Amino acid sequence: MAFATTREPLARIAMLSTYPPTQCGLATFTAALLKHLGQTDVVRVVDEGTSHPGAEVVAHLVNGSDGSALEAVHRLNRYDVVIVQHEYGIFGGPDGLDVVELVEALRVPTIIVFHTVLQDPTAGQRRILERLLAAADVAVTMTATARKRLIDSYGADPAVVRTIPHGAVDHGLRQVPPAEDARPLVLTWGLLGPGKGIEWAIDALPGLRDLNPRYLVLGKTHPRVFEREGEAYRDSLVRRARELGVEDLLELDDSYLPVPELADVVGGADVVLLPYDSRDQVTSGVLIEAVAAGRPVVSTGFPHAVELLTLGSGLVVPQRDPGALQVALRRVLSEPGLANAMAAQAARQAPELFWSAVAAGYRVIAESLSAEALTAVS
């Protein structure tokens, strides 16, 4: 006779983060992770009161509102585990200080995902991160570089710091065949603003004139940047291209594409270019998506790129060096066999970067914390 088996219910998880319809990298990250985690709700971080779109959004944390912070704590404490997505720019107060007291008021196991781990923080930024570390049951970083930095620079206990990659959509490594008369497509995408280094890529274009590339920069200006300075950065890029006589090689598209449409654009790219200025960036969702899509990458040497591309899926060059960008792009676009070899290595790395694998990592941690909490109570 067969006996029915029972399975322990999944831990009920809540996430504290920005969330769509907010357009930012953290919101996109949270939506993708939630989709694959299952049995997860969201307390959405916003700058002003609004409705709760979607059944998964159970409350709002309105920056600057003590009442909404109390409600957020009350809501979050109803769950088995809370995952906090931390980025300095999304919470209220100087450097997002307001999140600290909220996290310290939580009475359930807490996972804090550190999207930014600065090598040289201000005194205020350091205090925030150290207090969050003290409140976290588990700290998650997305790269080995960030994990080492938390331990070496912030005194984190190595036993509580885990590394789980950023996560990428699995599109089946599809490559969109180019038209016969198509120009080589160099693609940069993501929210636009100073620090993206697009100006250095534009400076590299005159030296690639013989290849007649189409350099597509896809993405809206970051909402925070737009609030401060409008389209000043985008306008400066247009002027730069005009002054260099390469406006015909550059296309600035301010679209914010749905995932399937973006996948088609990425699949059609001959090379993905990340010319970022930062030497401090430990996480890049665009970099993860490019490698997971099996596309060759040229990137400046920020820590995440050095770590991920070292196996051969991309070329790493110094920051703010148009000459080095030009040489690397020329190699990928014209050196026989190089782009195919890079794409093949990216395809080998892709499976561990897909959201299904990433969510499984978070689920294992959450279930373990929930079980430990139940054991402690019983």
N, C-alpha and C positions, 0 to 999 in steps of 0.2 A: 504494500500500500504506500502511495506517495503522500508525504506530509507537506502541508503548506509551510513555507518559510517566511519569516518576518524580517524586515530590514529596518534598521534604525532610521528615523526620519532625518533628513538633512538639516544641518544647523541653519537657523534663520539669520540671514545676513542683511545688514543695512550699510549703505555707502554714503559718506558725506563728501560732496564734490559739486563743482559746476556740472551741468547736464543739459543736453539739448532741450529747447531750441537755442540755448546759448552756443555761440560759435567760437570755440576755442579748443586747443589741443586736449586739455584736461577733460572737457565735456565729451569729446569724441572718444577718448580713452575709456571713460567711465561707461558710456553707452555700450561700447563693444565688450568690455569685461562683464557687464551685467547680463548681456544677451547670452553669454556662454556659461555664466555661473549658475543660473537658475535659482529660484526661491530667494530673490534679492530685491530690496527696495532702496529708494534714494531719498535722502534729505538734500535738496538742491540749494546750492549757494547762489544767491542773487544779490544785486545791488539795490533793488526796490521790490516792494510787495507785488505779487502777481498771482495768477491762478495756478492750479496744480495740473498741468497737462500730463496725461498718462497715469494709469492706475498705479504704476510703480513709484511715482513721486508722492511720498506720504507727508511731506512738510517742506517748508522753505526756511533756510537760515538767511535772513535779510541782514546784510552787513550794516552795522551800526544800531541794530535794534536789540535791546536787552531782552525784550519780551519774546522775540523769535528765537533767541539763543536758548532761553529757558525751555521753550517748547521743543526745540531741536534736541536738547539733552533728554527731556522727558520721552520723546519718541524713540530716540536711539537706545535708551536703556531698556526698551521692551524686547530687544533682539538678543540673540545668542552671541553674536559677534558683530563688531562694527569695523568697517574698513574706511579709513580717512585718507583721501587723496590730498597730499600736501604740496602746495606751490605758494611761494611768498605773495604773489600778486593777486590771489583770488579772495582772501579773507579781509575783513575790516581791520582798522587800526594800522599803526606804523609797521610796515613789513608783514602785515597779516597777523599782528599780535593777538587779535581777538580770539583766534582759534584755540589758543593755549588753554585758557580757563575752561572753555567748552570741553576740550579733550580731557582735562584733569577732572571734570565732573562726571565722566562716564564711569559706570560701575559694572560694565561688561567687558569681556576680553576685547582688546583693541589692536588692530593691525594698522600701522601708519605707512603709507607708500610715499617715499621721499623722491619727488620728481626732479628736484634740484638740490644738489649738495655742493655748496660753494667752497672752493679752496681758500678764498680770502674773504670771509663774510665780515660785515660790520659787527660791532659789539652787540647791537640789537638782534641781528639775524642769528648770530651764534647763540644767544640766550634762548631765542625761540626754539631753535632746533634742539638744543640740549634739553629743554623742558619737555618737548614732544618725545624725545628719545626716552626720557625718564618715565613718561606716562604710557609708552607703548609696550604691549606684551610681545609683539613682533614688529620689527622694522624691515621694510622691504625696499631694496634698491633694484634698479634694472640693469646694472652693469657691475662687473667686478671692481672697476675703478671707483664707483660710488661707494661700494661696500667698504673698500679699503680706506677711503677718505673718512667715512663715518667712524671707523674704528681708530684710525691713526690721528685724525684731527679733532674729533669730537668726543673721543673716549667711549664710544659705544661698546657694549659687551658683545664680542663676536658670536656668542651663543644665540643672541636674539636677532641678528641681522641675516636676512635671507636675500638671495638674488633670484629674481624672476624677470625674464625679458619683457620688453614693452608690449609686444603683441602685434600681430598683423592679420589682415583678412586673407583667407586662403582662396585665391582666384584660380587655382589650378595651374599656376605658372604660365598663363596664356600670354603669347606674344602676338600682337596685332601686325599682320603683314603690311609693309609699306606699299604705297602705290609705286608704279615703275618710275615715275618722275619725281618721287618724293625727295625732299631734302633731308639730311640727317637731323634727327630731332634730339636736342639737348633740353632736358626738362628739370626745372626747379619748381617745387610746389610747397604750399603751406601759407599760413598767415604772414603777411608782409610787414616789415618794419626795420628800422636801423639795427645792425648787427647780423642781418641775413647775408651780408657780403655780396649782394647782387652787383654792386658797382665794380667790384674786382673782376667778376665774370664778364661784365660789359667791356672792361678794359682789355680783356683777352680776345675779344671778338675780331678786332682788325687783323690779328695774326692768323685767323682761321678763314679769312675771306675766300681763299681758293677752294675750301670745302663747302662753302655756301650753306652753313648750318642754319637751322631755325631754332633760336633759343627762346623757349616758351617758359615764362615765369607766371605760374598759375596760382591765384589765391587773392582773397580780399586783404586789405590792410587790417592788421590786428585791431580789434575794437578799442583796446586801451590806448594804442598809438593814435588811432583816429580821433579819439576824444581830446588828446593833448595837442596834436599838430595837424589833423586832417590828412590830406594826401601829399604832404610835403616830401616824404621819402620817395614815393612813386613818381612824383613830378620831377624830382632830381634825377631819377634814373632815365626818364625820357630825355631830359636835357643832355645828360651825359652821352647817351647813344647818338643823339643828333650831332653833338660837337665832335664825336669820333667818326661820324659818317657810317654808323652801323645800325641806324634805325630800321633798315630793311631786314636785318638779321634778328632783331629783338621783337618779341610779342609779349606784352603785358596784359594778362587776362585776369580781371578781378572777380571771376566766378568762384562760387563755393559749391563744388560739384558733389552730388550724391555719390556714395561709395561705388556703385556699379559703373557710373560714367567716368569717375576718376580712375578706376581700374583699367578701363579701355585706353585712357590717355597714357597711363604708366606703362601698359603693355606695348604701346607703340613707340616708346622712347628708345633711342639708340644708346643713350647714357643719361643717368640721373646725376645732376650736379648739386653738391651742397657746399657753397663757397663761404660758409659761416665765419664770422670774425672771431667768435669766442674760442678761447683756449681752455675754457672751464666747463663746457657743456658735457654732462655725463649721460644724457638721454636724448635721443632724437627719434620721434615716431616716424618721421619721413625716411630716415635712414633704414629703420627696421622694415617699413613697407616696401622700400626699393629692393632690399636684399630678398625679402620674402617673395617678391614678384619676379625674382630671377633676372633683374636688370643690372648691367654693369654700372658701377658708381665711381665718380670722381668726387673726392671730398677733401676739405681742409682738415688739418690734424687735430680736431677736438677729441677728447678722450674716448668717447663712444665710437667714433669712426676708427680710430687707431685699434681699438679692441675688436670691433666686429669685422673689419676688412682685412685683418692681418693674414687670414687664410687664403686670400687671393680673389675675393669677390669685388675688389675695388682698388683704386689708386689713391694714396693719401699725399697731399701736398701742403706746404706751409700756408698759414693765413696771410691775407692781404698781399698775395704774390701773383699778379696777372700772368707773368711769364710762365710760372710753374703750372698754373691752370691751363694755359694754352698748350703747353707741351703734353700734359696728361690727356687733355681732350683730343688732341691730334693723334696720340697713340691709340686711344680706344676707337676712334672713328676710322683709322686708316691702317693700323698695324695688323697684318694678317693673323687671324686666329685668336687675337687677344680678347676681343669682346666676347667671343663664344666661350673661351676658357673661363672668363670672369662670370658669365651667366651660369655656366655649369656648376661652378663652385657655390654661387648664390643659391642655386636650386638644392644643393646638398645641405646647406645651412637652414633652409626655409622651414622644414617640419617643426623644429623646436621653437620657432618664432610665431607659429599660428596661434590665434586666440584660444582655440580649443585646448592646446597644451598649456598655455599661460593660465587660463582659468582653472585648469585642473590643479596647478600648483597652488593657487590661492585657496581652492576648495580643501585641499589636504591640510593646509595650515589652519583654516577656519574650523574644520571638523575636529582637529586635534585640540585646539583651544577650547572649543565647546565641551568636549569630553572631559578635559581637565577641570573645567569650571564645575561641571556636574559632579565629578568625583569629590571635589573640595567641599561641596554643599552637603553631600550625602554622608 
